[in-house]
Every structure is written in structure tokens, then in C-alpha cells.
Amino acid sequence: MIGLVVVSHSRALAEAAVALAAGLLPEQGVAVRIAAGLHDNELGTDAVAVADAITAADSGDGVLVLMDLGSAVLSAETALDLLESPVEVKLSAAPLVEGLLSALAAAGGGADLATVAREAEGALAAKRAQLGESADAAVGNDPQLSTGVMPVDNSVTGTFEVTNEHGLHARPAAELVAVLRNFDATVSLRNATTGAGPVPGDSLTRVLTLGVLPGQLLEVSATGPDAAEVVAKVRALNQNRDHDQPR
């Protein structure tokens, strides 16, 4: 499983970002390590601490490093030269908070390093879409992610009105993506009210671009042995979150 490292000038900021991601996506089984701040709570970054965090986060599959500001990038680059053992490392240009959440969702689903990095770097897509900007530019050139094209033969489809008063916001979207991993099915989601999508159900960055608001219709299409169970599970999740509060 891919490990994650958060590099920040502020220990408090890094810990808060990790706590937020873990709160939205608990029990992912992903090693997340922090290299942030200097001694006595001073602001700054330490390349040695970053190298140690990378080593601690690595399980053999690779490590994605997310950073906040300029010298954090320099420290991370220097840390690569300090590693005592070879580690496959990707330094990500993703936004720290959104990127961490998206990377955690992808890594928790067993994605490889390239996919986890792509998910993190596309993390602003949902915010771009919400502000009326093009979301596709933030996702990259992967055909499945950028077009949302999914298999449709022998699929099971269901359409549900989203009754949660705050729509498919960050927490339910993250929970949905985590749940869908447990099924043997390829899933796509579409905002049937606005026509946004379809998008892959295992990509948190893409699911959030749907911008599903309360009262809108969410279309779920699944293909595979567990297709019917997927549609039933999404229906149950929607019903159970009728009184969900924004988090």
C-alpha cells in the first residue's frame, strides 16, 4: 500500500490536515507520516525529518509526499538524497488539504503510486467545478478520469433523489467512495439533474465534481458480479443520511 508524508512549516497545520482527512476517511490502513516544524514549535522544515518520515511511511509500494510552501519542497527534494534505502517517491504539487484527502482515498483503495499522485493533483477539480471553472483541466489526461467513460453492458442502474439537506458534500462522498471499494463491480456516478458525469465511483476527486445538491438525482450504474448490491447499497446510504449535517 502507498504511504503518505505531509511536509509543512507548521506542526499544528500538518496535524490538523491529517486529522481532517482521517476524520473524513477513517480506518484506511494507510501509513501517514508528518514531517513538520522545527524544535520548540518554530516554523520551518527539516530535510532529515522528511527523509525519516518517508522511510517510516514506505511499505515497499512507494510514498507520495505532499508539501505546503516553497522551502518545504526544497526540504523534500533534499530528503531524497538522504534516504539510506531506495524508495519510490513522488513529490506532489497537489494542494495540501484537498490533495491529502484524495490521496488517502486512492491509497486506501489499493491504487498504485501513479494513480494516487494523479488523484491528489486533481483534487481541486471539485472546487473548480463549484466555482464554474473547468474541472477537467485539473484531473489530467487519464482517459477514464477525464472522460468518465465506463462499461455499460450488463449494467444495473438506479437513480435516487439525494435527500441529505447538504447534498453529496465531502464526508458522504468520501464514505461512498470507501464503501464502493468493497464490491466486485465497476461503478459510475452521474448527476442526472444537471447531466454532470458520469465519473468513476472510485475517484473521490471526480465524484465531488458532480456537485450533487439536495433534491437532485444521483444516477448509479454498476457492472460486475456485485452490480445489484452496489445500487442497493448506494440507495441505503442515501436514505441513512437524510439528516446528515455538514462536516
C-alpha positions in Angstrom: 0.0 0.0 0.0 1.2 3.5 -0.8 2.4 5.6 2.1 1.8 9.3 2.5 4.0 12.0 4.0 2.9 15.5 4.9 5.6 18.2 4.9 4.6 21.6 6.4 6.3 24.5 8.1 3.8 24.2 10.9 3.3 21.1 13.0 -0.1 22.2 14.1 -1.2 22.7 10.5 0.1 19.3 9.4 -1.6 17.5 12.3 -4.9 19.3 11.6 -4.8 18.3 7.9 -4.1 14.7 8.8 -6.9 14.7 11.4 -9.3 16.2 8.9 -8.5 13.6 6.3 -8.6 10.7 8.8 -11.9 12.0 10.2 -13.5 12.0 6.7 -11.9 8.7 5.7 -11.3 6.6 8.9 -9.6 3.2 9.0 -8.0 3.3 5.6 -5.0 1.3 6.7 -2.6 3.9 5.0 0.6 4.9 6.7 0.5 8.7 7.0 3.6 10.4 8.5 4.3 14.0 9.3 7.5 16.0 8.9 6.6 19.5 10.1 8.1 22.4 12.1 11.4 22.7 13.9 12.3 22.3 17.5 10.5 24.4 20.1 7.5 24.8 17.8 9.4 27.0 15.4 8.1 27.3 11.9 10.2 25.5 9.3 11.1 22.2 7.6 13.9 19.7 8.1 15.1 17.5 5.3 16.4 14.9 7.7 12.9 14.7 9.3 11.3 14.4 5.9 13.7 11.5 5.0 12.8 9.7 8.2 9.1 10.2 7.5 9.4 8.8 4.0 11.3 5.7 5.4 8.6 5.2 8.1 5.7 5.5 5.6 7.2 3.1 3.0 5.8 -0.4 2.9 7.6 -1.2 -0.3 5.0 0.2 -2.7 6.1 3.8 -2.7 5.4 7.1 -1.0 3.6 10.2 -2.0 4.9 13.4 -0.4 2.6 16.5 -0.1 4.1 19.8 0.8 2.8 23.3 1.8 5.2 26.1 0.8 8.4 26.7 -1.1 11.1 25.6 1.3 9.0 22.5 2.1 9.6 21.5 -1.5 13.3 22.2 -1.1 13.5 20.1 2.0 11.6 17.2 0.4 13.9 17.3 -2.6 17.0 17.3 -0.3 15.4 14.4 1.6 15.5 12.2 -1.4 19.3 12.4 -1.4 19.4 11.4 2.3 17.4 8.2 2.0 19.6 5.3 3.1 17.5 2.7 1.2 15.9 3.0 -2.2 12.3 4.2 -2.0 10.0 5.0 -4.9 8.9 8.6 -4.0 6.7 11.1 -5.8 6.7 14.7 -4.7 3.2 16.1 -5.4 2.2 19.6 -6.5 -1.3 18.9 -5.1 -2.9 21.3 -2.6 -2.2 20.1 0.9 -5.6 19.6 2.4 -7.6 18.5 -0.7 -4.7 16.6 -2.1 -4.2 14.7 1.2 -7.8 13.6 1.3 -7.9 12.5 -2.3 -4.6 10.6 -1.9 -5.8 8.9 1.2 -9.0 7.7 -0.6 -7.0 6.4 -3.5 -4.2 4.8 -1.4 -6.8 3.2 0.9 -8.4 1.6 -2.2 -5.1 0.0 -3.1 -4.2 2.3 -6.0 -0.6 2.4 -7.3 1.7 5.4 -6.8 0.9 7.0 -10.2 -2.8 6.8 -9.6 -2.6 8.2 -6.0 -0.5 11.1 -7.3 -2.9 11.8 -10.1 -5.9 11.8 -7.7 -4.1 14.2 -5.4 -3.1 16.5 -8.2 -6.7 16.6 -9.5 -8.1 17.4 -6.1 -9.0 21.0 -7.0 -11.4 19.7 -9.7 -14.4 19.8 -7.4 -13.7 23.3 -6.2 -13.2 24.5 -9.8 -16.5 22.9 -10.9 -18.3 24.5 -7.9 -16.9 27.9 -8.9 -18.0 27.4 -12.5 -14.5 26.7 -13.9 -13.4 23.8 -16.0 -12.8 20.8 -13.8 -11.3 18.6 -16.4 -8.1 20.6 -16.6 -7.3 19.7 -13.0 -7.7 16.0 -13.5 -5.1 15.1 -16.0 -5.1 13.1 -19.2 -6.1 9.7 -18.0 -8.9 8.7 -20.3 -11.1 7.1 -17.6 -10.7 10.0 -15.2 -11.1 12.8 -17.8 -14.0 11.4 -19.7 -15.8 9.3 -17.1 -16.5 6.6 -19.7 -17.4 3.4 -18.0 -18.6 0.0 -19.2 -22.4 -0.1 -19.7 -23.1 -3.7 -21.0 -25.0 -5.9 -18.5 -25.1 -3.0 -16.0 -27.5 -2.3 -13.2 -28.7 1.3 -12.9 -30.5 3.1 -10.2 -31.5 6.8 -9.8 -32.1 8.3 -6.4 -33.1 11.7 -5.1 -30.4 13.0 -2.7 -32.3 13.7 0.4 -29.4 14.9 2.6 -30.1 18.6 3.1 -26.5 19.4 2.2 -26.1 17.2 -0.8 -23.2 15.0 -1.7 -20.6 17.1 0.2 -17.1 15.9 1.3 -17.9 13.5 4.0 -20.7 11.4 2.4 -18.7 11.5 -0.9 -15.6 10.1 0.8 -17.7 7.5 2.6 -19.4 6.5 -0.6 -16.0 6.0 -2.4 -14.7 4.0 0.5 -17.8 1.7 0.5 -17.8 1.1 -3.2 -14.3 -0.5 -3.0 -15.8 -3.4 -1.1 -17.8 -4.6 -4.1 -16.7 -6.6 -7.2 -18.1 -4.1 -9.6 -17.2 -1.2 -11.8 -19.2 1.8 -10.8 -20.0 5.1 -12.4 -22.0 8.0 -11.0 -23.8 10.8 -12.7 -25.8 13.9 -11.6 -28.9 13.1 -13.6 -30.3 16.5 -12.8 -27.5 18.6 -14.3 -26.1 16.0 -16.6 -22.6 16.2 -15.0 -20.7 12.9 -15.4 -20.6 10.0 -15.5 -17.5 9.7 -13.4 -15.7 6.6 -11.9 -17.1 5.8 -8.5 -13.7 5.0 -7.1 -12.3 8.5 -7.7 -13.1 11.0 -4.9 -11.9 13.9 -6.9 -14.3 13.1 -9.8 -17.3 12.3 -7.6 -17.0 15.7 -5.9 -17.1 17.4 -9.4 -20.7 16.2 -9.8 -21.8 18.9 -7.4 -24.9 16.9 -6.3 -27.2 19.2 -4.3 -30.1 18.3 -2.1 -33.1 17.3 -4.2 -31.0 16.4 -7.3 -30.9 13.0 -8.8 -27.9 10.7 -8.4 -27.6 8.0 -11.1 -25.6 4.9 -10.2 -24.5 2.4 -12.8 -22.7 -0.7 -11.9 -21.2 -3.6 -13.9 -19.9 -6.8 -12.5 -20.9 -9.7 -10.1 -21.9 -7.3 -7.3 -23.7 -4.7 -9.5 -27.1 -5.1 -7.9 -25.7 -5.0 -4.4 -23.9 -1.7 -5.3 -27.0 0.0 -6.4 -28.9 -1.2 -3.3 -26.0 0.0 -1.0 -26.0 3.5 -2.5 -29.7 3.7 -2.0 -29.4 2.6 1.6 -26.5 5.1 2.2 -28.7 7.9 0.8 -31.6 7.0 3.0 -29.4 6.8 6.1 -28.0 10.3 5.6 -31.3 12.1 5.4 -30.4 14.1 8.5 -26.7 14.4 7.9 -25.0 17.6 9.0 -22.2 19.3 7.1 -18.7 18.4 8.4 
